[in-house]
Amino acid sequence: MEPSIRLSIEHSIAVILLNRPDKLNSFNREMALLLQDTLRQCKSDEVRCVLITGAGKGFCAGQDLSEIVDPDGPGMARILAEHYNPIVVAIRDLKKPVVAAVNGVAAGAGANLALCCDIVLATKSASFIQAFSKIGLIPDSGGTFFLPRLIGSQKASALMMLGDKISAEDAERMGMIYKYFEDSVFRDEVEKITKTLSNLPTTGLAYTKKALQLSESNTLLEQLGNEDKLQQKAASTEDFREGVQAFLEKRPPAFKGK
């Protein structure tokens, strides 16, 4: 039996495959804990970019509901506290870019798993659904945090309450995702973007990620102070020195991620 999460690392890119295609990659406990372990492995210096995508026709349909109704299952409190919340925190804390390649339906916690990533790409045939209201639940996995910040509170409220199915085209138009691509070229376009990210100054990207997260709750003056501190750290890296030298010498930089 194949593992529900598969990890491959090549050319400094860690590809995490959600691998329950017969269940549209919906999560059970084993899969959630395995993803947490896999994200921990991605802290390695060998990895400079992380890509999360789904096997088969879907990205992730969210929670496997059969586990919720199982009287011997973990129960809702443990599912949030031990499954999804640690996954979201791990992705946000990872000091390198995390890309979601949404290759099909992303529903419920699956949609919010994608939205917590740094960059979201999608096939034209993909869709995003805040499916929680359909079964009497509220959006979780950081959805109520990320979605209104991406598209505004009015649209987020409507999408979460009505449970509308949003196409990749509409998701890009409203700023929910970065880009969508025709299905036929999706794999190639994702590869181009992740390869670009893996060749950029990894530490500098980590500081950018941190600055963006701090901006979510800071005043302008507080954020200017954080930019000052993080910029000084970035200016002390080997990659900054290489970038400046390459510019002066009119050659492509060779960043090492340090």
Residue pairs with C-beta under 8 A, 6 or more apart in sequence:
2 19
3 19
3 34
4 18
4 19
4 20
4 28
4 30
4 31
4 34
5 16
5 17
5 18
5 19
5 31
5 34
5 35
5 38
6 16
6 17
6 19
6 55
7 14
7 15
7 16
7 17
7 38
7 41
7 42
8 14
8 15
8 17
9 15
9 46
9 47
11 195
11 198
12 46
12 47
12 48
12 49
12 198
12 199
12 257
13 47
13 48
13 49
13 50
13 51
13 194
13 195
13 198
14 41
14 42
14 47
14 49
14 50
14 51
15 51
15 53
16 35
16 38
16 39
16 42
16 50
16 51
16 52
16 53
17 53
17 54
17 55
18 25
18 31
18 35
18 52
18 53
18 54
18 55
18 59
18 60
19 25
19 55
20 26
20 28
20 31
20 55
20 64
21 54
21 55
21 56
21 57
21 58
22 56
23 61
23 64
24 54
24 56
24 57
24 58
24 60
24 61
24 104
24 105
24 107
25 54
25 55
25 56
25 58
25 59
25 60
25 61
25 110
26 60
26 61
26 62
26 63
26 64
26 65
26 110
27 35
27 60
27 62
27 63
27 64
27 83
27 84
27 109
27 110
28 64
28 67
29 67
29 73
29 74
29 79
29 82
29 83
32 79
32 82
32 83
32 84
32 87
33 82
33 83
35 87
36 86
36 87
36 90
39 50
39 87
39 90
39 91
39 94
40 90
42 50
42 94
42 96
43 94
43 95
45 257
47 96
48 96
48 197
48 198
48 199
48 202
48 257
49 96
49 97
49 98
49 99
49 194
49 197
49 198
50 94
50 96
50 97
50 98
50 99
51 98
51 99
51 101
51 190
51 194
52 98
52 99
52 100
52 101
52 113
52 114
52 117
53 59
53 100
53 101
53 102
53 103
53 190
54 60
54 102
54 103
54 104
56 104
57 103
57 104
57 105
58 103
58 104
58 105
58 106
58 110
59 100
59 101
59 102
59 103
59 104
59 105
59 106
59 110
59 114
59 126
60 106
60 107
60 109
60 110
60 111
60 113
60 114
61 105
61 107
61 108
61 110
62 107
62 108
62 109
62 110
62 111
62 131
63 79
63 108
63 109
65 135
67 73
67 74
67 79
68 76
68 79
74 82
74 83
80 140
84 109
84 113
84 140
84 141
85 141
87 113
87 141
88 112
88 113
88 116
88 141
88 142
91 98
91 113
91 116
91 117
92 116
92 213
95 202
95 203
95 206
95 209
96 202
96 205
96 206
97 118
97 119
97 197
97 205
97 209
98 117
98 118
98 119
99 117
99 118
99 119
99 120
99 121
99 190
99 193
99 194
99 197
100 113
100 114
100 115
100 117
100 119
100 120
100 121
101 121
101 122
101 186
101 190
102 114
102 120
102 121
102 122
102 123
102 126
102 128
102 168
102 177
103 122
103 123
103 126
103 186
104 123
104 125
104 126
104 127
105 126
105 127
105 129
106 113
106 114
106 122
106 126
106 127
106 128
106 129
107 128
107 129
107 131
108 129
108 130
108 131
108 132
108 139
108 141
109 140
109 141
109 143
111 128
111 129
111 130
111 131
111 143
112 139
112 140
112 141
112 142
112 143
112 146
112 147
113 141
114 120
114 128
114 177
115 142
115 143
115 146
115 147
115 150
115 176
116 141
116 142
116 146
118 209
119 178
119 193
119 197
120 176
120 177
120 178
121 177
121 178
121 179
121 180
121 181
121 186
121 189
121 190
121 193
122 128
122 168
122 171
122 172
122 177
122 179
122 180
122 181
123 168
123 180
123 181
123 182
123 183
123 186
124 168
124 169
124 180
124 181
124 182
124 183
125 168
125 183
126 167
126 168
126 180
127 165
127 166
127 167
127 168
128 165
128 166
128 168
128 171
128 176
128 177
129 163
129 164
129 165
129 166
130 139
130 143
130 147
130 159
130 160
130 163
130 164
131 163
132 138
132 139
132 140
132 143
132 160
132 163
133 160
133 161
133 162
133 163
134 163
138 144
138 160
139 147
139 160
143 160
144 156
144 160
147 156
147 159
147 160
147 176
148 156
148 157
149 216
150 156
150 175
150 176
151 159
151 174
151 175
151 176
155 174
158 164
159 166
166 174
166 176
168 177
168 180
169 180
171 177
171 180
172 178
172 179
172 180
179 189
181 189
181 190
197 205
199 255
200 255
201 234
201 237
201 239
201 240
201 243
201 255
201 257
202 239
202 255
202 257
202 258
203 234
203 237
203 239
203 257
203 258
204 234
204 237
204 239
204 240
207 230
207 231
207 233
207 234
210 230
211 223
211 226
211 227
211 230
214 222
214 223
214 226
215 223
215 226
218 226
234 240
237 258
238 256
238 258
239 253
239 255
239 256
239 257
239 258
242 253
242 254
242 255
242 256
243 253
243 255
245 253
246 252
246 253
246 254
247 253
